[in-house]
Amino acid sequence: MANNRWTKLTLSVCAAMATLTVTASSSAGMPVAESDVARRCHSLVNLIGPDAHLDAVEYVQEGSLPPPFPGMPKIPAPAHCRLAVTLHPRMGADGQRFGLGFELRLPLSWNGRFLFQGGGGLDGAIRPAIGFNFSGGPSALARGFAIVSMDAGHEGPDASFASDQQARLDYAYVALGEVAKRAKAIVAAFYGKAPSYSYFDGCSNGGRQGMMAASRFPDLFDGIVAGDPGFRLSRAAVAEAWATAQFARIARRDATGHPILSTALTDGDLGLVSRAILKECDAKDGLADGMVANWQACHFRIEELRCRPGETTCLAARKIEALKQVFGGAHDSSGRQLYASWPWDPGIAAPSWRSWTLGTSPTAVGNSANETLGADALARYFSTPAYTVPLTPFAFDFDQAEARVAETGAINDATGTLLNSFTQRGGKLLLYHGLADPVFSPLDTVAWFDRLQRTMGPTPAWARLFLVPGMNHCAMGPATDRFDALRALQVWVEQNQPPDRIDAFGSAQPGKAVHRPLCPYPAYAHYVGGLEDKADSFECRTAFPNELTGKGKLPG
């Protein structure tokens, strides 16, 4: 029945579009006369179908759009149609209103390609569908992609949606497939032809969505970029609670006895750890440049910073123990690993690392992202049954963690590695992960990628993982965090040229711009001579087997 409804909708969309004068757009890259574009955009109302609500339709003239993040410049954008829709609107079991909200932007000069822009966090908001490029280059919209973004089936950034069964399924994976199929049908009808290539690009929860697409919807995308993926989001939520609990034990209390997490470690403490990591591991990639590229050869021991009599540049024993517990990974009282460990990286001293794990306010309680977004998600979405009272750092029972998050993990976590339907039709998967990510462990992604090889055999022809030294969650940190993963994927998919390296730019030290290659795991960028700020001075070199640490294995 569902397939019949979908077929009828597609046919009705195409029939409606056939009545419009759209011949000028039937060829990719050909603009439409300016006098006709407003009418064409508003004709999109005929395409949404009877099971959807039209929220907005407009013609957007060429110009600039607001930046996706505060403090950034506006984004140049071409003339395009914007369509906002709520698909399958309904009343939930608890009286909340739900629906799959999405925004579709259709450039008048189309390059024949479709892009699904991944979400972030618990979603709950429709971010502008522009395909922002972290490399600083043109957005995907400016390059001519038709782009869709979504809210994953609910409104609001918190986990209140999780009381509704269907809303949980929508967030986990259903909305991804439903929105992608509907958006691609509208694209095909509007332009008079289906996209030549379909892509997905996302980071964080968007990275999880990308891996979910490869696993559960193997026929939807030709290429997928999955950055810093929270693919085991249920276990990562446990790890966030674990880190909060460790730091809370050594934090100063307010007048009511609640820990002020930011006081657990000072900026000086984190800077000390960062410098010690650099001293031990920086030069192992051939150059002391403020980044640890050869992370597999880094055997840093936090115990070396323990204060000895008469020393002042050191860490107190309680701070060392807290960091050891956090970087060692969450575990239960018997020592059973609940989540992966974390690599030691100098990016620990970056402001965004603190914002996620510790917060910045010297007086406020609940100032870090882990305490707010993380605790709420663990309490109401990941835990079954849900917590009915606020989840404090000491309220979660880690001995019950596996059982507590298993039900949500079964629908939410993109852990599958049997991807032969995706590969059979030529799908390509490009993953990247910051080595100083404080939210999702890059070693968890490495362990998944290793398991992918065991399931599927060698993957260089269709799947590659790029690890970014110094980068925090999706961006920032002392790192070359500006790179065009989508462009690399596009060349891979359309020209069959696998990315042996990806050019990346950034600043490992304040005011010092650097250019480095990102190398496919297990290789890393090794300095071979020449100008230190040029990518050509580095080669992708594979770590020797005896340098591998064996960290990051999936527990269980």
KEVONU-394758 format. One line per 2 residues: number of its first residue (from 1); their letters; for each residue x, y, z of C-alpha. Coordinates in steps of 0.25 Angstrom, whole numbers, plus 5000, padded with zeros to 4 digits. Each point is the difference from the previous one (the first is absolute). Example, Ala and Ser with C-alpha at 12.3 -4.5 7.8 and 13.67 -1.06 7.14 Angstrom:
REM KEVONU-394758
1> as> 5049,4982,5031 | 5006,5014,4998
//
This chain:
REM KEVONU-394758
1> ma> 5000,5000,5000 | 5011,5010,5004
3> nn> 5007,4997,4986 | 4987,5002,4993
5> rw> 4998,5014,5007 | 5014,5004,4997
7> tk> 4999,4996,4985 | 4987,5008,4999
9> lt> 5006,5012,5006 | 5012,5000,4991
11> ls> 4991,4999,4988 | 4991,5011,5005
13> vc> 5012,5009,5002 | 5005,4997,4986
15> aa> 4986,5003,4994 | 4999,5013,5008
17> ma> 5014,5004,4995 | 4997,4997,4986
19> tl> 4989,5011,5000 | 5011,5011,5003
21> tv> 5009,5007,4990 | 5013,4995,5005
23> ta> 5007,4996,4988 | 5011,5010,5002
25> ss> 5005,4992,5012 | 4999,4986,4995
27> sa> 5015,5000,4996 | 5010,5001,5012
29> gm> 5007,5013,5001 | 4990,5008,4992
31> pv> 4994,5012,5007 | 4986,5004,4998
33> ae> 4995,5014,4996 | 4999,5010,5012
35> sd> 4985,5004,4996 | 4996,4985,5002
37> va> 5007,4996,5012 | 4990,5005,5011
39> rr> 4989,4993,4993 | 5008,4987,4999
41> ch> 5004,5000,5014 | 4986,5002,5005
43> sl> 4995,4989,4991 | 5007,4990,5010
45> vn> 4988,5000,5008 | 4995,4990,4990
47> li> 5011,4991,5004 | 4999,4997,5014
49> gp> 4989,4989,5000 | 4987,4998,5009
51> da> 5008,4995,5012 | 5008,5012,5002
53> hl> 4998,5015,5005 | 5006,5011,4992
55> da> 5007,5009,5010 | 5007,5010,4990
57> ve> 5003,5002,4986 | 5008,5011,4994
59> yv> 5010,5005,4990 | 5013,5005,5005
61> qe> 5008,5009,4992 | 5015,4999,4998
63> gs> 5007,5006,5012 | 5004,4996,5014
65> lp> 4994,4991,5011 | 5003,5001,5015
67> pp> 5012,4992,5004 | 4997,4986,5006
69> fp> 5008,5004,5013 | 5001,5013,5008
71> gm> 5012,5009,4997 | 5002,4994,4985
73> pk> 4998,5009,4988 | 4987,4999,4991
75> ip> 5000,4988,4990 | 4999,5004,4985
77> ap> 4988,4993,4994 | 4995,4999,4986
79> ah> 4985,5003,4996 | 4992,4988,5004
81> cr> 4986,4995,5005 | 4998,4996,5014
83> la> 4990,4991,5005 | 4996,4996,5014
85> vt> 4991,4988,5003 | 4995,4992,5012
87> lh> 4999,4986,4995 | 4990,4991,5007
89> pr> 4995,5010,5010 | 4993,4993,5012
91> mg> 4997,5001,5015 | 5008,4991,5008
93> ad> 4996,4990,5011 | 5004,5011,5011
95> gq> 4992,5012,4993 | 5013,5005,4993
97> rf> 4999,5004,4986 | 5010,4993,4991
99> gl> 5004,4999,4985 | 5012,4999,4992
101> gf> 5004,5015,4997 | 5010,5002,4989
103> el> 5005,5012,4991 | 5003,4998,4985
105> rl> 5008,5010,4993 | 5000,4999,4984
107> pl> 5010,5009,4993 | 4996,5005,4987
109> sw> 5013,4996,4994 | 5001,4986,5004
111> ng> 5012,4991,4999 | 4991,4987,4999
113> rf> 5004,4996,5014 | 4992,4998,5013
115> lf> 5006,5001,5014 | 4994,4996,5014
117> qg> 5006,5009,5010 | 5001,4993,5013
119> gg> 4995,5005,5014 | 5006,5001,5014
121> gl> 4998,4998,5014 | 4985,4995,5003
123> dg> 4996,5008,4987 | 4987,5007,5003
125> ai> 5002,5011,4990 | 5002,5002,4985
127> rp> 5013,5006,4997 | 5001,5008,4987
129> ai> 5003,4990,4989 | 5012,5007,4994
131> gf> 5011,4989,5001 | 5010,5009,5008
133> nf> 5014,4997,4996 | 5010,4999,5012
135> sg> 5012,5002,4991 | 4995,5014,4997
137> gp> 4997,4998,4986 | 4986,5001,4993
139> sa> 4988,4994,5007 | 4994,4988,4993
141> la> 4988,5009,4996 | 5009,5009,4994
143> rg> 5006,4989,4992 | 4987,4996,4994
145> fa> 4995,4989,5009 | 4985,4998,5004
147> iv> 5001,4999,5015 | 4990,4995,5011
149> sm> 5002,5001,5015 | 4990,4995,5010
151> da> 4996,5000,5015 | 5000,4985,5002
153> gh> 4985,5000,5003 | 4998,5009,5012
155> eg> 5002,5015,5005 | 5009,5004,5011
157> pd> 5014,4997,5004 | 4997,4991,5012
159> as> 4996,4986,5002 | 4985,5003,5003
161> fa> 4996,4993,4986 | 5005,4986,5006
163> sd> 4987,4997,5007 | 4994,4997,4986
165> qq> 5004,4987,4994 | 4999,5005,4985
167> ar> 5008,5012,5004 | 5011,4992,5005
169> ld> 5000,4992,4987 | 5000,5012,4992
171> ya> 5012,5006,5007 | 5007,4987,4999
173> yv> 4999,4997,4985 | 4986,5001,4994
175> al> 5000,5015,4997 | 5013,4998,4993
177> ge> 4994,4991,4990 | 4986,5006,4999
179> va> 5006,5014,4997 | 5011,4996,4991
181> kr> 4990,4992,4991 | 4989,5012,5000
183> ak> 5011,5011,4997 | 5006,4992,4989
185> ai> 4986,4998,4994 | 4998,5015,5000
187> va> 5013,5003,4994 | 4998,4990,4989
189> af> 4986,5006,4997 | 5005,5015,5001
191> yg> 5012,4998,4991 | 4994,4990,4991
193> ka> 5010,4990,5003 | 5005,4992,5011
195> ps> 5014,5004,5007 | 5012,4994,4993
197> ys> 5006,4998,5013 | 4995,5000,5015
199> yf> 5009,5003,5011 | 4999,5001,5016
201> dg> 5009,5009,5008 | 4999,5001,5015
203> cs> 5008,5001,5013 | 4997,4996,5014
205> ng> 4986,4995,5000 | 5001,5003,4986
207> gr> 5011,4990,4999 | 4992,4990,5007
209> qg> 4989,5002,4990 | 5010,4998,4988
211> mm> 5004,4987,5006 | 4985,4996,5002
213> aa> 4998,5004,4986 | 5010,4990,4995
215> sr> 4995,4989,5009 | 4985,5002,4999
217> fp> 4998,5007,4987 | 5011,4995,4991
219> dl> 4993,5004,4987 | 4998,5015,5003
221> fd> 5013,5006,4999 | 5012,4998,4991
223> gi> 5010,5006,5009 | 5000,5003,5015
225> va> 5008,5009,5009 | 4999,4997,5015
227> gd> 5008,5009,5009 | 5003,4998,5015
229> pg> 4989,4990,4999 | 4992,4997,5013
231> fr> 4997,4986,4994 | 4999,4994,5014
233> ls> 4992,5012,5006 | 4994,4991,5011
235> ra> 5014,4996,5005 | 5006,5014,4998
237> av> 4989,5006,5009 | 5004,4990,5011
239> ae> 5015,5005,4998 | 4995,5015,5001
241> aw> 4994,4996,5014 | 5012,4993,5003
243> at> 5009,5012,4997 | 4991,5009,5008
245> aq> 5000,4991,5012 | 5015,4999,5000
247> fa> 5002,5015,4999 | 4989,5003,5010
249> ri> 5007,4992,5011 | 5012,5010,5000
251> ar> 4992,5013,4997 | 4997,5011,5010
253> rd> 4985,5000,5005 | 4991,5011,5001
255> at> 4992,5004,5012 | 4990,4989,4998
257> gh> 5011,4989,4998 | 4999,4999,4985
259> pi> 5013,4999,4992 | 5004,5012,4991
261> ls> 5007,4991,4990 | 5008,5011,4993
263> ta> 5009,5001,5013 | 5004,4985,4999
265> lt> 5012,5004,4991 | 5005,5014,4997
267> dg> 5004,5005,4986 | 5014,4999,5006
269> dl> 4998,4985,5003 | 4996,4997,4986
271> gl> 5011,5008,4994 | 5010,4993,5008
273> vs> 4994,4986,4995 | 5000,5005,4986
275> ra> 5015,5005,5001 | 5004,4986,5006
277> il> 4993,4993,4989 | 5007,5008,4989
279> ke> 5014,4998,5007 | 4998,4985,5000
281> cd> 4993,4998,4987 | 5001,5012,4990
283> ak> 5013,4996,4993 | 4996,4986,4998
285> dg> 4994,5005,4986 | 5013,5005,4996
287> la> 4998,5015,5004 | 4997,5007,5013
289> dg> 4989,5009,4995 | 4989,5000,5011
291> mv> 4992,4988,4995 | 5001,4985,5003
293> an> 4998,4994,4986 | 5006,4986,5004
295> wq> 4990,4998,5011 | 5002,4985,4999
297> ac> 5015,5001,5005 | 4996,5010,5011
299> hf> 5001,4993,5014 | 4998,5012,5009
301> ri> 4998,4997,5015 | 4993,5010,5008
303> ee> 5006,4995,5013 | 5013,5007,4996
305> lr> 4993,5013,5003 | 4998,4996,5015
307> cr> 5005,5010,5010 | 5013,4997,5007
309> pg> 5005,5007,5012 | 5004,5014,4997
311> et> 4993,5000,4986 | 4990,5010,4996
313> tc> 4999,4997,4985 | 4992,4987,5002
315> la> 4986,4994,5002 | 4995,4996,5014
317> ar> 4997,4985,5001 | 4985,5002,5000
319> ki> 5000,5007,4987 | 5009,4989,4993
321> ea> 4991,4989,5005 | 4988,5008,4994
323> lk> 5007,5001,4987 | 5004,4986,5000
325> qv> 4986,4995,5002 | 4994,5009,4989
327> fg> 5010,4997,4990 | 5000,4985,5003
329> ga> 4986,4999,4997 | 4987,4998,5007
331> hd> 4999,4986,5008 | 4992,4993,5010
333> ss> 5004,4996,5014 | 5006,4987,4995
335> gr> 5009,5008,4990 | 4991,4996,4988
337> ql> 5002,5010,4989 | 4987,5008,4996
339> ya> 5006,5009,4990 | 5013,5002,4993
341> sw> 5013,5007,5006 | 5005,5013,4994
343> pw> 5013,5004,4994 | 5009,5010,5007
345> dp> 5000,5012,4991 | 5005,5015,5002
347> gi> 4986,5004,4996 | 4996,4998,5015
349> aa> 5004,5014,5003 | 4991,5006,4989
351> ps> 4988,5009,5005 | 4990,4990,4993
353> wr> 5005,4988,5007 | 4997,5007,5013
355> sw> 4986,5005,4996 | 4996,4986,4997
357> tl> 5006,4993,5012 | 5001,5011,5011
359> gt> 4993,5012,4997 | 5006,5014,5002
361> sp> 4992,5007,5011 | 5008,5000,5013
363> ta> 4987,5001,5008 | 4988,4994,4992
365> vg> 4996,4985,5001 | 4996,4993,4988
367> ns> 5009,5008,4991 | 5006,4990,4990
369> an> 4993,4993,4988 | 5002,4986,5007
371> et> 4992,5005,5012 | 4989,5006,4992
373> lg> 4998,4994,4987 | 5006,4987,5003
375> ad> 4993,4997,5014 | 4987,5004,4994
377> al> 5002,4990,4988 | 5005,4989,5009
379> ar> 4988,5001,5010 | 4988,5001,4991
381> yf> 5005,4995,4986 | 5011,4989,5002
383> st> 4995,4994,5013 | 4989,4990,5000
385> pa> 4992,5003,5009 | 5002,5015,5000
387> yt> 5004,5007,5012 | 4989,5008,5006
389> vp> 5009,5009,5008 | 5012,5008,4995
391> lt> 5013,4992,4999 | 5011,5004,5008
393> pf> 5015,4996,4998 | 4999,4990,5012
395> af> 4986,4995,4997 | 5003,4991,4988
397> df> 5003,4985,5003 | 5011,4996,4991
399> dq> 4999,4986,5004 | 4986,5000,4993
401> ae> 5004,5009,4988 | 5000,4989,4990
403> ar> 4986,4995,5003 | 4995,5014,5002
405> va> 5004,5005,4986 | 4999,4987,4992
407> et> 4985,5003,4995 | 5004,5014,4994
409> ga> 5013,4995,4995 | 4993,4989,4992
411> in> 4993,5010,4991 | 5009,5012,5002
413> da> 5015,4995,4998 | 5006,4998,4987
415> tg> 5009,4989,5003 | 4997,4991,4988
417> tl> 5012,4996,4991 | 4993,4991,4990
419> ln> 4999,5011,4989 | 5001,4991,4987
421> sf> 4987,5006,4994 | 5006,5014,5002
423> tq> 5013,4996,4993 | 4994,4992,4989
425> rg> 4993,5012,4995 | 5013,5008,5000
427> gk> 4998,5007,5013 | 5012,5007,5006
429> ll> 5002,5003,5015 | 5009,5011,5005
431> ly> 5002,5002,5015 | 5008,5010,5008
433> hg> 5002,5002,5015 | 5008,5010,5008
435> la> 5010,4993,5009 | 4997,5011,5011
437> dp> 4985,4998,4999 | 4994,5001,5015
439> vf> 4986,4994,4996 | 5002,4988,4992
441> sp> 5013,4992,5001 | 5008,4999,4987
443> ld> 5005,4986,5005 | 4985,4995,5000
445> tv> 5000,5004,4985 | 5013,4993,4998
447> aw> 4995,4988,5006 | 4988,5000,4992
449> fd> 5008,5002,4987 | 5009,4988,5004
451> rl> 4988,4992,5002 | 4995,5004,4986
453> qr> 5012,4994,4994 | 4998,4987,5007
455> tm> 4985,5000,4995 | 5002,5005,4986
457> gp> 5015,4998,4997 | 5009,5011,4996
459> tp> 4992,5013,4997 | 5010,5010,4993
461> aw> 4992,5000,4988 | 4987,5004,5007
463> ar> 5002,5004,5014 | 5011,5009,5007
465> lf> 5002,5006,5013 | 5008,5013,5002
467> lv> 5005,5004,5014 | 5002,5015,5003
469> pg> 5011,5003,5011 | 4996,5010,5010
471> mn> 4986,5002,4995 | 4989,5001,5010
473> hc> 4985,4996,4997 | 4998,5002,4985
475> am> 5009,5013,5000 | 5009,5009,5008
477> gp> 5012,4996,5008 | 5015,5001,4997
479> at> 4997,4993,4986 | 4999,5001,4985
481> dr> 4985,4999,5002 | 4997,5007,4986
483> fd> 4999,4990,4989 | 4990,4996,4989
485> al> 4995,4986,5003 | 4988,5002,4991
487> ra> 5009,5003,4988 | 5009,4989,5003
489> lq> 4988,4990,5000 | 4994,5006,4987
491> vw> 5013,4998,4993 | 5000,4985,5006
493> ve> 4986,4997,4996 | 5000,5007,4986
495> qn> 5014,4998,4995 | 5004,4988,5008
497> qp> 5012,5006,5006 | 5001,4996,5015
499> pd> 5005,5011,5009 | 5014,4995,5003
501> ri> 5002,5013,5008 | 4991,5013,5003
503> da> 5006,5014,5000 | 4997,5006,5013
505> fg> 5003,5014,5006 | 5000,5006,5014
507> sa> 5008,5005,5011 | 5007,4991,5010
509> qp> 5006,5012,5007 | 4994,5014,5002
511> gk> 5002,5008,4987 | 5008,4989,4993
513> av> 4992,4995,4988 | 5004,4986,4995
515> hr> 4996,4991,4989 | 5000,4985,5002
517> pl> 4995,4988,4993 | 4990,4991,5007
519> cp> 5004,4986,4998 | 4991,4987,5000
521> yp> 5001,4992,5012 | 5009,4993,5004
523> ay> 5009,5010,4993 | 5004,5013,5006
525> ah> 5007,5013,4994 | 5015,4998,5002
527> yv> 5010,5012,4998 | 5010,4997,4989
529> gg> 5007,5013,4998 | 4997,5014,4994
531> le> 4991,5012,5005 | 4993,4996,5013
533> dk> 4987,5007,4996 | 4998,4993,4987
535> ad> 4993,4987,4998 | 5010,4995,4989
537> sf> 5010,4999,5011 | 4993,4988,5006
539> ec> 4997,4986,4995 | 4989,4991,5005
541> rt> 5008,4989,5007 | 4994,4987,5007
543> af> 5004,4998,5014 | 5008,4988,5003
545> pn> 4992,4988,5006 | 5008,5002,5013
547> el> 4996,5014,5001 | 4985,4996,5001
549> tg> 4994,5002,5014 | 4988,4991,4999
551> kg> 4991,5010,5006 | 4986,5003,4997
553> kl> 4995,4985,4999 | 4985,4999,5001
555> pg> 4996,4995,5014 | 4992,4987,5000
//
